[in-house]
Amino acid sequence: MTAYNDNPAPLLLAMYRRLAGTGEAGREPWNPALAVDIAGFRRYRGDWVGAVVTPWFLRLFVLPGGGELWRAVAPGERLLLEFPAGQLEFVADATPGAEVPACLYCPLLESVSPIASQEAALELAMNAFTTLFSPPPAAASAAATTAERPDPPPATDRRGFFRRLAGRA
C-alpha cells in the first residue's frame, strides 16, 4: 500500500459518501439522522489518524503515511496500536479499487441508532479523537510531578478508553 503524503480524509469522505449514495452500505443498521463526515484527521507517528461518522458506523481510522503505526495485514486481522491514551485494537480492512483501498479501523459504537443528530455524532467522534491523544489522568499527573521521563502510559483496553471518553476514568 502506498503511503499518503497529503491528508487522505477527502478520499475517505468521498468513498463513504459514494457508498451511502449507492446503498452499498445497507448491511448495517442505518440512522437517517446521520450523514457521512470527518471529525478530525491528522498525522501521528508518521501515519494518518482520524474519526469518521456515517449513517451506519462511527470509527477511528489509521491510514498509511509512511510512519510507525501502519501495518499491511490481511483483512480481518486485529492489531494493538499504541496511542497516548493507551493501546487500542484496530481491524484491517481492504476494498481493492476503492478510493481508500486499505485501512485499519476501531469501532467506537456497536450501533449508531441511538445517536439523535449529526451534531451529536460529530461531538462524540471528536471527543473520541481528542481522548485518543490524551494520556490517562494518572499518567498525566505523574508526568507533571516528576522531572524524569515517565513510564509509558498503562495499556488501556477498549472498555477503559470508553470509560475515559464518558468521563468515568
Secondary structure, 3 states (H helix, E strand, C coil): CCCCCCCCHHHHHHHHHHHHHHCCCCCCCCCCCCCCEEEEEEEECCEEEEEEECCCCEEEEEECCCCCCCCCCCCCCEEEEEECCEEEEEEEEECCCCCCCEEEEEECCCCCCCCCCHHHHHHHHHHHHHHHCCCCHHHHHHHHHCCCCCCCCCCCCHHHHHHHHCCCC
